[in-house]
Amino acid sequence: MEMPEKTDAFRANVRHYMELQDISQRQLADLAGLSPEWLCKMLRGHSNPTLPVCERIAKALKVSLEALVSIPATA
């Protein structure tokens, strides 16, 4: 599995959990201790998160890190 595929899955999963929980980018940034500008860049693919940042985002969304990095199975 290539790293870009994992990173794309991470971004898509973060957006998915944000939508499920009705959390805005600014709210997630505040909860994870990140700047809203950086979070926006990361979600658009202009910045890559480090492992500690991924863990902070998972904690803020109250999901496991595994849930954020897993690539959904296709039918």
PyMOL Python script that loads the backbone (N, CA, C, O; Angstrom):
from pymol import cmd

cmd.read_pdbstr("""\
ATOM      1  N   MET A   1       0.841  -1.174   0.000  1.00  0.00           N
ATOM      2  CA  MET A   1       0.000   0.000   0.000  1.00  0.00           C
ATOM      3  C   MET A   1       0.891   1.243   0.000  1.00  0.00           C
ATOM      4  O   MET A   1       1.821   1.353   0.799  1.00  0.00           O
ATOM      5  N   GLU A   2       0.600   2.156  -0.886  1.00  0.00           N
ATOM      6  CA  GLU A   2       1.413   3.355  -1.001  1.00  0.00           C
ATOM      7  C   GLU A   2       0.975   4.409   0.003  1.00  0.00           C
ATOM      8  O   GLU A   2      -0.192   4.476   0.388  1.00  0.00           O
ATOM      9  N   MET A   3       1.935   5.234   0.423  1.00  0.00           N
ATOM     10  CA  MET A   3       1.665   6.268   1.418  1.00  0.00           C
ATOM     11  C   MET A   3       0.615   7.277   0.951  1.00  0.00           C
ATOM     12  O   MET A   3      -0.246   7.639   1.752  1.00  0.00           O
ATOM     13  N   PRO A   4       0.634   7.760  -0.321  1.00  0.00           N
ATOM     14  CA  PRO A   4      -0.398   8.728  -0.722  1.00  0.00           C
ATOM     15  C   PRO A   4      -1.816   8.177  -0.555  1.00  0.00           C
ATOM     16  O   PRO A   4      -2.736   8.916  -0.204  1.00  0.00           O
ATOM     17  N   GLU A   5      -1.987   6.887  -0.806  1.00  0.00           N
ATOM     18  CA  GLU A   5      -3.301   6.285  -0.648  1.00  0.00           C
ATOM     19  C   GLU A   5      -3.750   6.348   0.816  1.00  0.00           C
ATOM     20  O   GLU A   5      -4.914   6.637   1.095  1.00  0.00           O
ATOM     21  N   LYS A   6      -2.844   6.081   1.738  1.00  0.00           N
ATOM     22  CA  LYS A   6      -3.153   6.165   3.170  1.00  0.00           C
ATOM     23  C   LYS A   6      -3.480   7.600   3.568  1.00  0.00           C
ATOM     24  O   LYS A   6      -4.419   7.843   4.326  1.00  0.00           O
ATOM     25  N   THR A   7      -2.698   8.551   3.049  1.00  0.00           N
ATOM     26  CA  THR A   7      -2.918   9.955   3.389  1.00  0.00           C
ATOM     27  C   THR A   7      -4.267  10.426   2.856  1.00  0.00           C
ATOM     28  O   THR A   7      -4.986  11.159   3.536  1.00  0.00           O
ATOM     29  N   ASP A   8      -4.609  10.006   1.639  1.00  0.00           N
ATOM     30  CA  ASP A   8      -5.911  10.365   1.078  1.00  0.00           C
ATOM     31  C   ASP A   8      -7.040   9.755   1.897  1.00  0.00           C
ATOM     32  O   ASP A   8      -8.063  10.400   2.127  1.00  0.00           O
ATOM     33  N   ALA A   9      -6.857   8.509   2.337  1.00  0.00           N
ATOM     34  CA  ALA A   9      -7.869   7.856   3.167  1.00  0.00           C
ATOM     35  C   ALA A   9      -8.015   8.597   4.488  1.00  0.00           C
ATOM     36  O   ALA A   9      -9.130   8.790   4.972  1.00  0.00           O
ATOM     37  N   PHE A  10      -6.890   9.015   5.076  1.00  0.00           N
ATOM     38  CA  PHE A  10      -6.929   9.765   6.329  1.00  0.00           C
ATOM     39  C   PHE A  10      -7.759  11.034   6.153  1.00  0.00           C
ATOM     40  O   PHE A  10      -8.647  11.313   6.958  1.00  0.00           O
ATOM     41  N   ARG A  11      -7.474  11.791   5.118  1.00  0.00           N
ATOM     42  CA  ARG A  11      -8.224  13.039   4.880  1.00  0.00           C
ATOM     43  C   ARG A  11      -9.710  12.763   4.696  1.00  0.00           C
ATOM     44  O   ARG A  11     -10.547  13.449   5.283  1.00  0.00           O
ATOM     45  N   ALA A  12     -10.040  11.773   3.892  1.00  0.00           N
ATOM     46  CA  ALA A  12     -11.445  11.440   3.646  1.00  0.00           C
ATOM     47  C   ALA A  12     -12.131  10.984   4.935  1.00  0.00           C
ATOM     48  O   ALA A  12     -13.278  11.350   5.193  1.00  0.00           O
ATOM     49  N   ASN A  13     -11.435  10.193   5.737  1.00  0.00           N
ATOM     50  CA  ASN A  13     -12.021   9.712   6.993  1.00  0.00           C
ATOM     51  C   ASN A  13     -12.191  10.836   8.001  1.00  0.00           C
ATOM     52  O   ASN A  13     -13.182  10.858   8.732  1.00  0.00           O
ATOM     53  N   VAL A  14     -11.247  11.770   8.057  1.00  0.00           N
ATOM     54  CA  VAL A  14     -11.398  12.930   8.952  1.00  0.00           C
ATOM     55  C   VAL A  14     -12.651  13.702   8.545  1.00  0.00           C
ATOM     56  O   VAL A  14     -13.472  14.049   9.393  1.00  0.00           O
ATOM     57  N   ARG A  15     -12.793  13.967   7.260  1.00  0.00           N
ATOM     58  CA  ARG A  15     -13.996  14.688   6.788  1.00  0.00           C
ATOM     59  C   ARG A  15     -15.273  13.918   7.132  1.00  0.00           C
ATOM     60  O   ARG A  15     -16.270  14.508   7.550  1.00  0.00           O
ATOM     61  N   HIS A  16     -15.231  12.594   6.952  1.00  0.00           N
ATOM     62  CA  HIS A  16     -16.392  11.750   7.244  1.00  0.00           C
ATOM     63  C   HIS A  16     -16.806  11.876   8.714  1.00  0.00           C
ATOM     64  O   HIS A  16     -17.980  12.088   9.016  1.00  0.00           O
ATOM     65  N   TYR A  17     -15.841  11.746   9.618  1.00  0.00           N
ATOM     66  CA  TYR A  17     -16.170  11.829  11.048  1.00  0.00           C
ATOM     67  C   TYR A  17     -16.555  13.247  11.458  1.00  0.00           C
ATOM     68  O   TYR A  17     -17.371  13.431  12.361  1.00  0.00           O
ATOM     69  N   MET A  18     -15.979  14.243  10.806  1.00  0.00           N
ATOM     70  CA  MET A  18     -16.399  15.628  11.084  1.00  0.00           C
ATOM     71  C   MET A  18     -17.868  15.806  10.716  1.00  0.00           C
ATOM     72  O   MET A  18     -18.637  16.411  11.462  1.00  0.00           O
ATOM     73  N   GLU A  19     -18.245  15.275   9.564  1.00  0.00           N
ATOM     74  CA  GLU A  19     -19.632  15.390   9.110  1.00  0.00           C
ATOM     75  C   GLU A  19     -20.576  14.620  10.024  1.00  0.00           C
ATOM     76  O   GLU A  19     -21.635  15.126  10.395  1.00  0.00           O
ATOM     77  N   LEU A  20     -20.195  13.399  10.386  1.00  0.00           N
ATOM     78  CA  LEU A  20     -21.037  12.590  11.288  1.00  0.00           C
ATOM     79  C   LEU A  20     -21.288  13.289  12.621  1.00  0.00           C
ATOM     80  O   LEU A  20     -22.376  13.199  13.190  1.00  0.00           O
ATOM     81  N   GLN A  21     -20.264  13.984  13.108  1.00  0.00           N
ATOM     82  CA  GLN A  21     -20.366  14.628  14.413  1.00  0.00           C
ATOM     83  C   GLN A  21     -20.729  16.110  14.319  1.00  0.00           C
ATOM     84  O   GLN A  21     -20.802  16.807  15.331  1.00  0.00           O
ATOM     85  N   ASP A  22     -20.954  16.581  13.096  1.00  0.00           N
ATOM     86  CA  ASP A  22     -21.310  17.983  12.866  1.00  0.00           C
ATOM     87  C   ASP A  22     -20.266  18.920  13.495  1.00  0.00           C
ATOM     88  O   ASP A  22     -20.605  19.858  14.218  1.00  0.00           O
ATOM     89  N   ILE A  23     -18.992  18.639  13.200  1.00  0.00           N
ATOM     90  CA  ILE A  23     -17.880  19.440  13.712  1.00  0.00           C
ATOM     91  C   ILE A  23     -17.278  20.234  12.561  1.00  0.00           C
ATOM     92  O   ILE A  23     -16.968  19.675  11.510  1.00  0.00           O
ATOM     93  N   SER A  24     -17.116  21.517  12.757  1.00  0.00           N
ATOM     94  CA  SER A  24     -16.503  22.363  11.732  1.00  0.00           C
ATOM     95  C   SER A  24     -14.985  22.227  11.772  1.00  0.00           C
ATOM     96  O   SER A  24     -14.423  21.697  12.730  1.00  0.00           O
ATOM     97  N   GLN A  25     -14.333  22.708  10.723  1.00  0.00           N
ATOM     98  CA  GLN A  25     -12.871  22.694  10.707  1.00  0.00           C
ATOM     99  C   GLN A  25     -12.311  23.499  11.876  1.00  0.00           C
ATOM    100  O   GLN A  25     -11.348  23.077  12.516  1.00  0.00           O
ATOM    101  N   ARG A  26     -12.902  24.644  12.152  1.00  0.00           N
ATOM    102  CA  ARG A  26     -12.422  25.471  13.268  1.00  0.00           C
ATOM    103  C   ARG A  26     -12.592  24.741  14.596  1.00  0.00           C
ATOM    104  O   ARG A  26     -11.701  24.782  15.445  1.00  0.00           O
ATOM    105  N   GLN A  27     -13.725  24.076  14.781  1.00  0.00           N
ATOM    106  CA  GLN A  27     -13.949  23.328  16.024  1.00  0.00           C
ATOM    107  C   GLN A  27     -12.937  22.197  16.168  1.00  0.00           C
ATOM    108  O   GLN A  27     -12.376  21.989  17.244  1.00  0.00           O
ATOM    109  N   LEU A  28     -12.706  21.464  15.072  1.00  0.00           N
ATOM    110  CA  LEU A  28     -11.737  20.373  15.134  1.00  0.00           C
ATOM    111  C   LEU A  28     -10.342  20.912  15.420  1.00  0.00           C
ATOM    112  O   LEU A  28      -9.604  20.338  16.221  1.00  0.00           O
ATOM    113  N   ALA A  29      -9.985  21.998  14.776  1.00  0.00           N
ATOM    114  CA  ALA A  29      -8.669  22.601  15.027  1.00  0.00           C
ATOM    115  C   ALA A  29      -8.526  22.961  16.501  1.00  0.00           C
ATOM    116  O   ALA A  29      -7.491  22.691  17.111  1.00  0.00           O
ATOM    117  N   ASP A  30      -9.551  23.565  17.067  1.00  0.00           N
ATOM    118  CA  ASP A  30      -9.510  23.938  18.488  1.00  0.00           C
ATOM    119  C   ASP A  30      -9.386  22.699  19.380  1.00  0.00           C
ATOM    120  O   ASP A  30      -8.578  22.671  20.308  1.00  0.00           O
ATOM    121  N   LEU A  31     -10.189  21.685  19.089  1.00  0.00           N
ATOM    122  CA  LEU A  31     -10.169  20.465  19.897  1.00  0.00           C
ATOM    123  C   LEU A  31      -8.826  19.735  19.818  1.00  0.00           C
ATOM    124  O   LEU A  31      -8.387  19.126  20.792  1.00  0.00           O
ATOM    125  N   ALA A  32      -8.180  19.802  18.655  1.00  0.00           N
ATOM    126  CA  ALA A  32      -6.915  19.088  18.454  1.00  0.00           C
ATOM    127  C   ALA A  32      -5.696  19.955  18.737  1.00  0.00           C
ATOM    128  O   ALA A  32      -4.565  19.475  18.673  1.00  0.00           O
ATOM    129  N   GLY A  33      -5.918  21.234  19.051  1.00  0.00           N
ATOM    130  CA  GLY A  33      -4.794  22.126  19.324  1.00  0.00           C
ATOM    131  C   GLY A  33      -3.999  22.470  18.078  1.00  0.00           C
ATOM    132  O   GLY A  33      -2.776  22.607  18.129  1.00  0.00           O
ATOM    133  N   LEU A  34      -4.702  22.609  16.952  1.00  0.00           N
ATOM    134  CA  LEU A  34      -4.062  22.930  15.673  1.00  0.00           C
ATOM    135  C   LEU A  34      -4.563  24.271  15.177  1.00  0.00           C
ATOM    136  O   LEU A  34      -5.617  24.742  15.602  1.00  0.00           O
ATOM    137  N   SER A  35      -3.817  24.881  14.287  1.00  0.00           N
ATOM    138  CA  SER A  35      -4.312  26.127  13.700  1.00  0.00           C
ATOM    139  C   SER A  35      -5.357  25.776  12.641  1.00  0.00           C
ATOM    140  O   SER A  35      -5.187  24.805  11.904  1.00  0.00           O
ATOM    141  N   PRO A  36      -6.428  26.551  12.560  1.00  0.00           N
ATOM    142  CA  PRO A  36      -7.448  26.293  11.540  1.00  0.00           C
ATOM    143  C   PRO A  36      -6.867  26.362  10.124  1.00  0.00           C
ATOM    144  O   PRO A  36      -7.293  25.625   9.235  1.00  0.00           O
ATOM    145  N   GLU A  37      -5.902  27.243   9.927  1.00  0.00           N
ATOM    146  CA  GLU A  37      -5.286  27.386   8.607  1.00  0.00           C
ATOM    147  C   GLU A  37      -4.538  26.108   8.215  1.00  0.00           C
ATOM    148  O   GLU A  37      -4.642  25.645   7.079  1.00  0.00           O
ATOM    149  N   TRP A  38      -3.785  25.546   9.162  1.00  0.00           N
ATOM    150  CA  TRP A  38      -3.044  24.325   8.859  1.00  0.00           C
ATOM    151  C   TRP A  38      -4.004  23.180   8.586  1.00  0.00           C
ATOM    152  O   TRP A  38      -3.799  22.416   7.643  1.00  0.00           O
ATOM    153  N   LEU A  39      -5.051  23.047   9.396  1.00  0.00           N
ATOM    154  CA  LEU A  39      -6.010  21.965   9.203  1.00  0.00           C
ATOM    155  C   LEU A  39      -6.649  22.068   7.819  1.00  0.00           C
ATOM    156  O   LEU A  39      -6.818  21.061   7.133  1.00  0.00           O
ATOM    157  N   CYS A  40      -6.994  23.260   7.422  1.00  0.00           N
ATOM    158  CA  CYS A  40      -7.578  23.472   6.092  1.00  0.00           C
ATOM    159  C   CYS A  40      -6.598  23.030   5.006  1.00  0.00           C
ATOM    160  O   CYS A  40      -6.993  22.351   4.058  1.00  0.00           O
ATOM    161  N   LYS A  41      -5.336  23.406   5.133  1.00  0.00           N
ATOM    162  CA  LYS A  41      -4.313  23.001   4.154  1.00  0.00           C
ATOM    163  C   LYS A  41      -4.174  21.478   4.117  1.00  0.00           C
ATOM    164  O   LYS A  41      -4.064  20.888   3.043  1.00  0.00           O
ATOM    165  N   MET A  42      -4.177  20.852   5.281  1.00  0.00           N
ATOM    166  CA  MET A  42      -4.041  19.403   5.338  1.00  0.00           C
ATOM    167  C   MET A  42      -5.224  18.719   4.660  1.00  0.00           C
ATOM    168  O   MET A  42      -5.044  17.773   3.893  1.00  0.00           O
ATOM    169  N   LEU A  43      -6.433  19.197   4.944  1.00  0.00           N
ATOM    170  CA  LEU A  43      -7.620  18.585   4.359  1.00  0.00           C
ATOM    171  C   LEU A  43      -7.679  18.778   2.844  1.00  0.00           C
ATOM    172  O   LEU A  43      -8.307  17.984   2.144  1.00  0.00           O
ATOM    173  N   ARG A  44      -7.037  19.814   2.338  1.00  0.00           N
ATOM    174  CA  ARG A  44      -6.982  20.047   0.882  1.00  0.00           C
ATOM    175  C   ARG A  44      -5.797  19.338   0.235  1.00  0.00           C
ATOM    176  O   ARG A  44      -5.644  19.382  -0.986  1.00  0.00           O
ATOM    177  N   GLY A  45      -4.960  18.685   1.035  1.00  0.00           N
ATOM    178  CA  GLY A  45      -3.830  17.960   0.485  1.00  0.00           C
ATOM    179  C   GLY A  45      -2.577  18.781   0.288  1.00  0.00           C
ATOM    180  O   GLY A  45      -1.658  18.344  -0.405  1.00  0.00           O
ATOM    181  N   HIS A  46      -2.516  19.976   0.888  1.00  0.00           N
ATOM    182  CA  HIS A  46      -1.357  20.849   0.737  1.00  0.00           C
ATOM    183  C   HIS A  46      -0.365  20.715   1.887  1.00  0.00           C
ATOM    184  O   HIS A  46       0.675  21.373   1.895  1.00  0.00           O
ATOM    185  N   SER A  47      -0.685  19.871   2.848  1.00  0.00           N
ATOM    186  CA  SER A  47       0.194  19.629   3.981  1.00  0.00           C
ATOM    187  C   SER A  47      -0.067  18.207   4.467  1.00  0.00           C
ATOM    188  O   SER A  47      -1.195  17.720   4.396  1.00  0.00           O
ATOM    189  N   ASN A  48       0.965  17.550   4.956  1.00  0.00           N
ATOM    190  CA  ASN A  48       0.815  16.187   5.461  1.00  0.00           C
ATOM    191  C   ASN A  48       0.969  16.164   6.974  1.00  0.00           C
ATOM    192  O   ASN A  48       1.880  16.787   7.518  1.00  0.00           O
ATOM    193  N   PRO A  49       0.084  15.450   7.651  1.00  0.00           N
ATOM    194  CA  PRO A  49       0.157  15.390   9.110  1.00  0.00           C
ATOM    195  C   PRO A  49       1.238  14.419   9.578  1.00  0.00           C
ATOM    196  O   PRO A  49       1.520  13.418   8.920  1.00  0.00           O
ATOM    197  N   THR A  50       1.828  14.728  10.707  1.00  0.00           N
ATOM    198  CA  THR A  50       2.752  13.805  11.361  1.00  0.00           C
ATOM    199  C   THR A  50       1.926  12.818  12.184  1.00  0.00           C
ATOM    200  O   THR A  50       0.733  13.033  12.402  1.00  0.00           O
ATOM    201  N   LEU A  51       2.549  11.753  12.634  1.00  0.00           N
ATOM    202  CA  LEU A  51       1.840  10.767  13.454  1.00  0.00           C
ATOM    203  C   LEU A  51       1.260  11.392  14.726  1.00  0.00           C
ATOM    204  O   LEU A  51       0.106  11.116  15.054  1.00  0.00           O
ATOM    205  N   PRO A  52       2.022  12.231  15.462  1.00  0.00           N
ATOM    206  CA  PRO A  52       1.427  12.851  16.652  1.00  0.00           C
ATOM    207  C   PRO A  52       0.205  13.722  16.322  1.00  0.00           C
ATOM    208  O   PRO A  52      -0.746  13.774  17.102  1.00  0.00           O
ATOM    209  N   VAL A  53       0.229  14.390  15.194  1.00  0.00           N
ATOM    210  CA  VAL A  53      -0.925  15.212  14.797  1.00  0.00           C
ATOM    211  C   VAL A  53      -2.111  14.311  14.449  1.00  0.00           C
ATOM    212  O   VAL A  53      -3.249  14.615  14.806  1.00  0.00           O
ATOM    213  N   CYS A  54      -1.848  13.213  13.758  1.00  0.00           N
ATOM    214  CA  CYS A  54      -2.924  12.255  13.454  1.00  0.00           C
ATOM    215  C   CYS A  54      -3.570  11.750  14.738  1.00  0.00           C
ATOM    216  O   CYS A  54      -4.791  11.613  14.820  1.00  0.00           O
ATOM    217  N   GLU A  55      -2.739  11.476  15.736  1.00  0.00           N
ATOM    218  CA  GLU A  55      -3.259  11.001  17.019  1.00  0.00           C
ATOM    219  C   GLU A  55      -4.102  12.073  17.701  1.00  0.00           C
ATOM    220  O   GLU A  55      -5.132  11.757  18.297  1.00  0.00           O
ATOM    221  N   ARG A  56      -3.682  13.334  17.624  1.00  0.00           N
ATOM    222  CA  ARG A  56      -4.458  14.431  18.223  1.00  0.00           C
ATOM    223  C   ARG A  56      -5.802  14.597  17.529  1.00  0.00           C
ATOM    224  O   ARG A  56      -6.816  14.849  18.180  1.00  0.00           O
ATOM    225  N   ILE A  57      -5.809  14.456  16.208  1.00  0.00           N
ATOM    226  CA  ILE A  57      -7.060  14.570  15.452  1.00  0.00           C
ATOM    227  C   ILE A  57      -7.989  13.414  15.820  1.00  0.00           C
ATOM    228  O   ILE A  57      -9.185  13.623  16.022  1.00  0.00           O
ATOM    229  N   ALA A  58      -7.446  12.197  15.908  1.00  0.00           N
ATOM    230  CA  ALA A  58      -8.266  11.042  16.292  1.00  0.00           C
ATOM    231  C   ALA A  58      -8.876  11.244  17.676  1.00  0.00           C
ATOM    232  O   ALA A  58     -10.059  10.980  17.887  1.00  0.00           O
ATOM    233  N   LYS A  59      -8.059  11.711  18.611  1.00  0.00           N
ATOM    234  CA  LYS A  59      -8.561  11.949  19.971  1.00  0.00           C
ATOM    235  C   LYS A  59      -9.659  13.010  19.968  1.00  0.00           C
ATOM    236  O   LYS A  59     -10.670  12.866  20.655  1.00  0.00           O
ATOM    237  N   ALA A  60      -9.455  14.076  19.191  1.00  0.00           N
ATOM    238  CA  ALA A  60     -10.459  15.152  19.120  1.00  0.00           C
ATOM    239  C   ALA A  60     -11.773  14.648  18.523  1.00  0.00           C
ATOM    240  O   ALA A  60     -12.852  15.090  18.918  1.00  0.00           O
ATOM    241  N   LEU A  61     -11.674  13.718  17.567  1.00  0.00           N
ATOM    242  CA  LEU A  61     -12.878  13.161  16.948  1.00  0.00           C
ATOM    243  C   LEU A  61     -13.443  11.973  17.726  1.00  0.00           C
ATOM    244  O   LEU A  61     -14.502  11.446  17.384  1.00  0.00           O
ATOM    245  N   LYS A  62     -12.727  11.556  18.778  1.00  0.00           N
ATOM    246  CA  LYS A  62     -13.145  10.430  19.623  1.00  0.00           C
ATOM    247  C   LYS A  62     -13.285   9.135  18.819  1.00  0.00           C
ATOM    248  O   LYS A  62     -14.236   8.371  18.978  1.00  0.00           O
ATOM    249  N   VAL A  63     -12.292   8.926  17.949  1.00  0.00           N
ATOM    250  CA  VAL A  63     -12.218   7.691  17.175  1.00  0.00           C
ATOM    251  C   VAL A  63     -10.783   7.166  17.274  1.00  0.00           C
ATOM    252  O   VAL A  63      -9.876   7.893  17.679  1.00  0.00           O
ATOM    253  N   SER A  64     -10.591   5.924  16.908  1.00  0.00           N
ATOM    254  CA  SER A  64      -9.241   5.360  16.938  1.00  0.00           C
ATOM    255  C   SER A  64      -8.434   5.876  15.749  1.00  0.00           C
ATOM    256  O   SER A  64      -8.985   6.251  14.714  1.00  0.00           O
ATOM    257  N   LEU A  65      -7.138   5.884  15.922  1.00  0.00           N
ATOM    258  CA  LEU A  65      -6.253   6.245  14.817  1.00  0.00           C
ATOM    259  C   LEU A  65      -6.458   5.275  13.664  1.00  0.00           C
ATOM    260  O   LEU A  65      -6.423   5.676  12.501  1.00  0.00           O
ATOM    261  N   GLU A  66      -6.671   4.019  13.973  1.00  0.00           N
ATOM    262  CA  GLU A  66      -6.908   3.005  12.947  1.00  0.00           C
ATOM    263  C   GLU A  66      -8.125   3.347  12.096  1.00  0.00           C
ATOM    264  O   GLU A  66      -8.121   3.130  10.884  1.00  0.00           O
ATOM    265  N   ALA A  67      -9.170   3.884  12.733  1.00  0.00           N
ATOM    266  CA  ALA A  67     -10.366   4.265  11.992  1.00  0.00           C
ATOM    267  C   ALA A  67     -10.071   5.381  10.989  1.00  0.00           C
ATOM    268  O   ALA A  67     -10.687   5.446   9.926  1.00  0.00           O
ATOM    269  N   LEU A  68      -9.136   6.245  11.330  1.00  0.00           N
ATOM    270  CA  LEU A  68      -8.816   7.356  10.423  1.00  0.00           C
ATOM    271  C   LEU A  68      -7.885   6.961   9.291  1.00  0.00           C
ATOM    272  O   LEU A  68      -7.923   7.571   8.223  1.00  0.00           O
ATOM    273  N   VAL A  69      -7.053   5.955   9.503  1.00  0.00           N
ATOM    274  CA  VAL A  69      -6.107   5.577   8.450  1.00  0.00           C
ATOM    275  C   VAL A  69      -6.568   4.392   7.624  1.00  0.00           C
ATOM    276  O   VAL A  69      -5.926   4.053   6.630  1.00  0.00           O
ATOM    277  N   SER A  70      -7.659   3.756   8.006  1.00  0.00           N
ATOM    278  CA  SER A  70      -8.112   2.593   7.251  1.00  0.00           C
ATOM    279  C   SER A  70      -8.695   3.017   5.902  1.00  0.00           C
ATOM    280  O   SER A  70      -9.362   4.044   5.775  1.00  0.00           O
ATOM    281  N   ILE A  71      -8.414   2.192   4.918  1.00  0.00           N
ATOM    282  CA  ILE A  71      -8.932   2.435   3.579  1.00  0.00           C
ATOM    283  C   ILE A  71     -10.199   1.605   3.443  1.00  0.00           C
ATOM    284  O   ILE A  71     -10.163   0.383   3.585  1.00  0.00           O
ATOM    285  N   PRO A  72     -11.323   2.267   3.166  1.00  0.00           N
ATOM    286  CA  PRO A  72     -12.589   1.534   3.076  1.00  0.00           C
ATOM    287  C   PRO A  72     -12.529   0.465   1.979  1.00  0.00           C
ATOM    288  O   PRO A  72     -11.966   0.694   0.909  1.00  0.00           O
ATOM    289  N   ALA A  73     -13.106  -0.684   2.252  1.00  0.00           N
ATOM    290  CA  ALA A  73     -13.177  -1.747   1.246  1.00  0.00           C
ATOM    291  C   ALA A  73     -14.189  -1.354   0.170  1.00  0.00           C
ATOM    292  O   ALA A  73     -15.222  -0.750   0.456  1.00  0.00           O
ATOM    293  N   THR A  74     -13.871  -1.706  -1.050  1.00  0.00           N
ATOM    294  CA  THR A  74     -14.799  -1.413  -2.144  1.00  0.00           C
ATOM    295  C   THR A  74     -15.531  -2.696  -2.520  1.00  0.00           C
ATOM    296  O   THR A  74     -14.976  -3.793  -2.450  1.00  0.00           O
ATOM    297  N   ALA A  75     -16.759  -2.535  -2.912  1.00  0.00           N
ATOM    298  CA  ALA A  75     -17.584  -3.702  -3.251  1.00  0.00           C
ATOM    299  C   ALA A  75     -17.278  -4.196  -4.639  1.00  0.00           C
ATOM    300  O   ALA A  75     -17.876  -5.171  -5.093  1.00  0.00           O
TER     301      ALA A  75
END
""", "prot")
cmd.dss("prot")
cmd.show_as("cartoon", "prot")
cmd.util.cbc("prot")
cmd.orient("prot")
